[in-house]
Amino acid sequence: MNRKFNENILKALETSQDALKICKQAMEDANDETCRAMYSSIIRDCEKHVKMLKGEIDLHKVQKKWD
């Protein structure tokens, strides 16, 4: 069975985690409230995406679709 979908989940997870790190650093470096508000929103979204992707990995493991 082709496991390309698992590779895509891992790529999306890694990218979301990278974006989360960048935005957390950007929050520290931000020089005004509008920037902080934007990064805060992106952080919440990235955290949600990481949680969703990890849940999908767990589901694939249960369904025996994960190597």
C-alpha positions in Angstrom: 0.0 0.0 0.0 1.3 3.5 -0.9 2.0 5.4 2.3 2.5 8.8 0.6 -0.4 10.1 2.7 1.6 9.4 5.8 4.6 11.3 4.4 2.3 14.2 3.7 1.0 14.2 7.2 4.6 14.2 8.5 5.6 17.1 6.2 2.6 19.1 7.3 3.3 18.4 11.0 7.0 19.4 10.6 6.0 22.6 8.7 3.4 23.5 11.3 5.9 22.9 14.1 8.5 25.1 12.3 5.9 27.9 11.8 5.0 27.7 15.5 8.6 28.1 16.5 9.1 31.1 14.1 5.9 32.8 15.3 6.8 32.3 19.0 10.2 34.0 18.3 8.5 36.7 16.3 6.2 37.4 19.2 9.3 38.1 21.3 10.7 40.3 18.6 7.5 42.2 17.7 7.6 45.9 18.3 3.9 46.7 18.3 0.5 45.3 19.3 -0.8 44.7 15.8 2.2 42.4 15.1 1.7 40.6 18.4 -2.0 40.1 17.7 -1.2 38.7 14.3 1.5 36.3 15.6 -0.8 35.3 18.5 -3.5 34.3 16.0 -1.1 32.3 13.9 0.3 30.6 16.9 -3.2 29.5 18.0 -3.8 28.2 14.4 -0.5 26.3 14.3 -1.1 24.7 17.7 -4.5 23.6 16.4 -3.0 22.1 13.3 -0.3 20.3 15.2 -2.9 18.8 17.5 -5.1 17.7 14.5 -2.1 16.2 12.6 -1.0 14.3 15.7 -4.6 13.0 16.1 -4.6 11.9 12.5 -1.3 10.0 13.0 -2.8 8.3 16.1 -5.9 7.4 14.0 -3.8 5.9 11.2 -1.9 3.8 13.8 -5.1 2.4 15.2 -6.3 1.7 11.6 -3.0 0.0 10.8 -2.3 2.6 8.1 0.9 3.8 9.7 4.4 2.2 9.3 
